Amino acid sequence: MNKVKQLPLEQQRNIFKQSRLVAMPLAGTIVWAVIGMTAPFVDEVTKAWMLYLGTGAIFYIGAGLSYLTGENFFSKKRLNTTFDSLFFVSIIMSLMVFAIALPIASIDHTTLPLTVGILAGLMWMPLSWIIEHWVGYFHTIARTLGIVTVWYLFPEARYEAVSAVIVAIYAVSLFALEKRYQSVCSATHYVHSTTQGV
């Protein structure tokens, strides 16, 4: 039995909030940057496969990067809370919505960057609620509005334009997440130092 999950929810939330949370966004940034930079040089079928395989690989790339960022997704020492489970469920929920993207793409393949780009960003909303920080709300809303806008404005370069929007939103989100993490670390260090001085 996971003893951490027996703690009060607010305590579990505080444990989750101490996570750095940058490995997955870094992976997403890399994948979408590759898609955007490669898109002008490949045909439509290759673009579609790059999108499917690339977005499908984000979790695995993020898991690998987690060992460089100190998040260590699969470490036995990692404290898994109820909020980790909630966030994992929100990822699964976002993936399930791909069932909408695929039939629409069979009618109009140019909808793929629009639908996949928006659907893959939905998981940021529950993350914002969990960590009580604006970054997830910003990410999902700005990403959605930006994708829809460039999808209409650049009909001949939709993969490139959508990728550029997503990478730009990721850049802002990563900066905000890292700044949030540094604040959490500083607050935790301050609490420890003051309690030790008592």
C-alpha positions, 0 to 999 in steps of 0.5 A, a space after each residue: 500500500 502506498 503510504 503517501 496516498 494515505 496522507 491528507 489530500 492537501 499534503 499530497 498536493 504539496 508533495 506534487 507541487 514540489 515536482 519540477 514538471 519540465 520533462 514532458 514539456 521539453 519533450 513536446 517542444 522537441 517533437 513539435 520543433 522537429 515537425 515544424 522544421 521538417 514539414 516544408 521538405 516532406 509530402 503530406 503523408 509523411 507529415 501526417 505520420 510524423 505528427 502521429 509518431 512524434 506526438 505518440 513519442 512525447 511521453 517516452 521522450 519525456 520519461 527519458 528526459 526526466 532523468 536529466 531534469 531530476 524528475 525520475 518518472 520511474 524511480 522507486 524513490 519517487 513519491 507518487 500521490 493521488 494527484 500523480 494518478 489524476 494527472 495520468 488520467 487527464 493524459 489518458 483522457 486527452 489521448 481518448 479525444 484523438 478518436 475525434 481527430 482521426 475520422 475528421 482527418 480522413 475527410 480533410 487531412 489538413 485538420 490534423 495539426 489543428 485537432 492534434 495540436 489542440 487535443 494534446 494541450 488539454 491536459 494542461 488545464 487539470 495540471 494548473 488546478 493541481 499545482 494552483 498556478 496559472 501556467 496550465 490555463 495559459 498554455 491550453 487557452 493560448 495554444 488553442 486560440 493560437 492554433 485556430 488563428 494560424 490554421 486559418 491564416 496560413 492554409 498553405 503552411 499549417 504544419 509549420 504555423 501550428 508547430 511554431 505556435 506550440 513551440 512558442 507557448 511551450 517556451 513561455 510555459 517552461 520558463 513559468 514552470 521553472 520559475 515556479 519550481 525555483 519559488 517552491 524550492 526557495 520556500 521549502 528551504 526557508 521553511 526548513 531553515 526557520 524550523 531548524 532555527 527554532 
